[in-house]
Amino acid sequence: MNMNDPRLAARIESSAMEARISGQNPRMRRRSPLKSMMITLLVLIALIVAVVIWMGSMTINETNDPSAGQAINAPR
């Protein structure tokens, strides 16, 4: 920040006003970093669980299928 800038006071005042306005508006409040990381972690865990369940259901279908793993003999 240039201390000799003639508009320095106006910039500081406008940034203070923006901070005041965003502090009064509940939608504009920032989340804490810990809360954001926890939400991200929960989403990732849910995705991993969904993929594991999906992969597990695929292996169950293959073990119950009597034709699983057998090549189909097509006439040549």
N, CA, C and O of each residue as an XYZ file, in Angstrom:
304
protein
N       0.844     -1.159      0.000
C       0.000      0.000      0.000
C       0.899      1.234      0.000
O       1.809      1.344      0.821
N       0.648      2.130     -0.892
C       1.445      3.344     -0.998
C       0.919      4.375      0.001
O      -0.240      4.783     -0.068
N       1.775      4.788      0.920
C       1.351      5.739      1.957
C       1.153      7.152      1.405
O       0.516      7.979      2.058
N       1.684      7.443      0.220
C       1.539      8.767     -0.374
C       0.342      8.865     -1.319
O       0.146      9.888     -1.975
N      -0.439      7.822     -1.383
C      -1.611      7.798     -2.266
C      -2.681      8.747     -1.717
O      -3.086      8.609     -0.563
N      -3.144      9.709     -2.525
C      -4.149     10.649     -2.022
C      -5.509      9.992     -1.762
O      -6.316     10.539     -1.011
N      -5.776      8.835     -2.365
C      -7.065      8.170     -2.171
C      -6.988      7.050     -1.135
O      -7.896      6.224     -1.038
N      -5.907      7.024     -0.363
C      -5.717      5.956      0.611
C      -6.824      5.940      1.663
O      -7.349      4.878      1.997
N      -7.171      7.091      2.173
C      -8.214      7.161      3.209
C      -9.559      6.691      2.661
O     -10.311      6.006      3.354
N      -9.856      7.058      1.426
C     -11.131      6.628      0.823
C     -11.155      5.121      0.627
O     -12.193      4.490      0.822
N     -10.034      4.539      0.248
C      -9.981      3.081      0.061
C     -10.148      2.359      1.386
O     -10.861      1.359      1.470
N      -9.491      2.866      2.418
C      -9.619      2.240      3.738
C     -11.059      2.358      4.234
O     -11.608      1.407      4.789
N     -11.650      3.497      4.037
C     -13.028      3.703      4.480
C     -13.997      2.798      3.717
O     -14.921      2.245      4.314
N     -13.797      2.641      2.403
C     -14.704      1.794      1.631
C     -14.535      0.327      2.003
O     -15.520     -0.410      2.049
N     -13.314     -0.109      2.268
C     -13.132     -1.511      2.667
C     -13.728     -1.754      4.052
O     -14.261     -2.832      4.315
N     -13.644     -0.760      4.941
C     -14.263     -0.897      6.262
C     -15.782     -0.958      6.137
O     -16.434     -1.716      6.855
N     -16.347     -0.163      5.229
C     -17.793     -0.171      5.035
C     -18.248     -1.512      4.442
O     -19.286     -2.039      4.842
N     -17.493     -2.060      3.508
C     -17.838     -3.369      2.947
C     -17.803     -4.439      4.019
O     -18.667     -5.316      4.053
N     -16.810     -4.375      4.897
C     -16.714     -5.362      5.973
C     -17.892     -5.230      6.931
O     -18.427     -6.232      7.404
N     -18.294     -4.000      7.215
C     -19.432     -3.776      8.097
C     -20.714     -4.315      7.482
O     -21.512     -4.956      8.167
N     -20.918     -4.057      6.190
C     -22.131     -4.517      5.507
C     -22.166     -6.044      5.433
O     -23.204     -6.658      5.683
N     -21.038     -6.648      5.093
C     -21.023     -8.107      4.988
C     -21.157     -8.757      6.356
O     -21.655     -9.879      6.456
N     -20.724     -8.076      7.414
C     -20.894     -8.613      8.755
C     -22.338     -8.581      9.209
O     -22.744     -9.409     10.024
N     -23.117     -7.651      8.704
C     -24.521     -7.540      9.079
C     -25.394     -8.498      8.279
O     -26.468     -8.885      8.739
N     -24.952     -8.879      7.107
C     -25.725     -9.768      6.257
C     -25.341    -11.212      6.572
O     -24.195    -11.596      6.338
N     -26.267    -12.031      7.099
C     -25.901    -13.403      7.474
C     -25.513    -14.269      6.285
O     -24.753    -15.224      6.448
N     -26.014    -13.961      5.095
C     -25.643    -14.758      3.924
C     -24.211    -14.493      3.481
O     -23.581    -15.340      2.848
N     -23.706    -13.323      3.814
C     -22.371    -12.948      3.374
C     -21.286    -13.354      4.369
O     -20.097    -13.229      4.075
N     -21.681    -13.832      5.525
C     -20.681    -14.215      6.522
C     -19.885    -15.410      6.011
O     -20.427    -16.322      5.388
N     -18.619    -15.380      6.286
C     -17.761    -16.481      5.849
C     -17.824    -17.608      6.857
O     -17.965    -17.384      8.059
N     -17.717    -18.826      6.346
C     -17.655    -19.976      7.228
C     -16.265    -20.071      7.818
O     -15.291    -19.567      7.260
N     -16.201    -20.720      8.942
C     -14.888    -20.937      9.531
C     -14.160    -21.980      8.685
O     -14.806    -22.853      8.107
N     -12.839    -21.910      8.598
C     -12.097    -22.883      7.794
C     -12.282    -24.308      8.295
O     -12.298    -25.249      7.501
N     -12.422    -24.472      9.609
C     -12.607    -25.811     10.156
C     -13.937    -26.403      9.704
O     -14.014    -27.587      9.376
N     -14.978    -25.586      9.689
C     -16.295    -26.066      9.258
C     -16.259    -26.449      7.779
O     -16.844    -27.459      7.388
N     -15.581    -25.656      6.962
C     -15.477    -25.973      5.537
C     -14.711    -27.273      5.314
O     -15.085    -28.084      4.467
N     -13.642    -27.464      6.076
C     -12.875    -28.701      5.930
C     -13.678    -29.909      6.393
O     -13.570    -30.986      5.807
N     -14.486    -29.740      7.443
C     -15.309    -30.852      7.922
C     -16.374    -31.226      6.897
O     -16.638    -32.409      6.683
N     -16.980    -30.239      6.270
C     -17.985    -30.517      5.240
C     -17.336    -31.240      4.066
O     -17.900    -32.200      3.540
N     -16.156    -30.785      3.653
C     -15.441    -31.438      2.561
C     -15.091    -32.877      2.919
O     -15.234    -33.782      2.097
N     -14.634    -33.083      4.145
C     -14.281    -34.430      4.599
C     -15.503    -35.339      4.608
O     -15.414    -36.492      4.187
N     -16.644    -34.840      5.079
C     -17.856    -35.653      5.106
C     -18.324    -36.019      3.701
O     -18.793    -37.135      3.476
N     -18.202    -35.090      2.755
C     -18.590    -35.376      1.370
C     -17.679    -36.444      0.786
O     -18.151    -37.365      0.119
N     -16.380    -36.332      1.028
C     -15.441    -37.329      0.509
C     -15.691    -38.706      1.117
O     -15.629    -39.714      0.413
N     -15.972    -38.757      2.412
C     -16.262    -40.045      3.055
C     -17.533    -40.652      2.472
O     -17.589    -41.859      2.236
N     -18.550    -39.831      2.238
C     -19.793    -40.337      1.651
C     -19.548    -40.889      0.250
O     -20.106    -41.925     -0.113
N     -18.717    -40.204     -0.542
C     -18.404    -40.711     -1.878
C     -17.643    -42.029     -1.819
O     -17.920    -42.939     -2.600
N     -16.689    -42.139     -0.903
C     -15.924    -43.381     -0.780
C     -16.832    -44.526     -0.368
O     -16.720    -45.629     -0.904
N     -17.734    -44.276      0.583
C     -18.667    -45.320      1.025
C     -19.574    -45.734     -0.128
O     -19.840    -46.923     -0.305
N     -20.050    -44.778     -0.911
C     -20.917    -45.101     -2.044
C     -20.179    -45.960     -3.071
O     -20.752    -46.908     -3.609
N     -18.932    -45.641     -3.343
C     -18.158    -46.431     -4.316
C     -17.895    -47.828     -3.781
O     -17.979    -48.797     -4.535
N     -17.579    -47.955     -2.499
C     -17.335    -49.281     -1.918
C     -18.602    -50.127     -1.967
O     -18.541    -51.311     -2.299
N     -19.743    -49.538     -1.642
C     -21.007    -50.286     -1.702
C     -21.322    -50.689     -3.140
O     -21.771    -51.807     -3.392
N     -21.086    -49.777     -4.080
C     -21.338    -50.088     -5.493
C     -20.444    -51.223     -5.968
O     -20.909    -52.141     -6.644
N     -19.162    -51.163     -5.616
C     -18.240    -52.231     -6.024
C     -18.614    -53.555     -5.360
O     -18.508    -54.614     -5.978
N     -19.052    -53.494     -4.101
C     -19.471    -54.707     -3.413
C     -20.707    -55.321     -4.037
O     -20.818    -56.545     -4.107
N     -21.634    -54.498     -4.492
C     -22.836    -55.045     -5.123
C     -22.503    -55.667     -6.481
O     -23.167    -56.612     -6.908
N     -21.493    -55.149     -7.150
C     -21.089    -55.746     -8.429
C     -20.480    -57.123     -8.219
O     -20.743    -58.029     -9.009
N     -19.681    -57.306     -7.189
C     -19.071    -58.611     -6.947
C     -20.102    -59.614     -6.470
O     -19.986    -60.798     -6.784
N     -21.109    -59.182     -5.721
C     -22.161    -60.103     -5.282
C     -22.948    -60.598     -6.484
O     -23.284    -61.780     -6.544
N     -23.252    -59.730     -7.442
C     -23.981    -60.142     -8.632
C     -23.174    -61.134     -9.450
O     -23.745    -62.059    -10.028
N     -21.867    -60.965     -9.512
C     -21.039    -61.879    -10.298
C     -20.925    -63.241     -9.632
O     -20.880    -64.256    -10.328
N     -20.877    -63.294     -8.304
C     -20.748    -64.592     -7.630
C     -22.053    -65.358     -7.671
O     -22.015    -66.587     -7.626
N     -23.202    -64.713     -7.752
C     -24.490    -65.404     -7.818
C     -24.850    -65.817     -9.236
O     -25.738    -66.648     -9.427
N     -24.185    -65.260    -10.223
C     -24.490    -65.562    -11.616
C     -23.721    -66.810    -12.035
O     -22.490    -66.802    -12.005
N     -24.426    -67.909    -12.434
C     -23.716    -69.143    -12.793
C     -22.901    -69.007    -14.070
O     -21.956    -69.766    -14.279
N     -23.248    -68.060    -14.922
C     -22.502    -67.932    -16.171
C     -21.374    -66.905    -16.053
O     -20.729    -66.586    -17.052
N     -21.133    -66.399    -14.883
C     -20.099    -65.381    -14.712
C     -18.732    -65.994    -14.933
O     -18.419    -67.053    -14.389
N     -17.936    -65.334    -15.718
C     -16.571    -65.780    -15.966
C     -16.447    -66.815    -17.066
O     -15.338    -67.243    -17.387
N     -17.552    -67.223    -17.644
C     -17.494    -68.211    -18.705
C     -17.626    -67.520    -20.053
O     -18.466    -66.642    -20.247
N     -16.786    -67.934    -20.960
C     -16.815    -67.341    -22.289
C     -18.000    -67.904    -23.067
O     -18.336    -69.081    -22.935
N     -18.614    -67.082    -23.856
C     -19.722    -67.520    -24.705
C     -19.119    -68.061    -25.993
O     -18.348    -67.374    -26.663
N     -19.473    -69.292    -26.335
C     -18.936    -69.894    -27.556
C     -19.833    -69.525    -28.729
O     -20.899    -70.107    -28.929
N     -19.380    -68.560    -29.487
C     -20.141    -68.122    -30.642
C     -19.684    -68.926    -31.869
O     -18.497    -69.211    -32.027
N     -20.634    -69.285    -32.726
C     -20.217    -70.024    -33.931
C     -19.364    -69.149    -34.842
O     -19.609    -67.951    -34.982
N     -18.374    -69.760    -35.450
C     -17.469    -69.012    -36.315
C     -17.874    -69.062    -37.743
O     -17.206    -68.476    -38.595
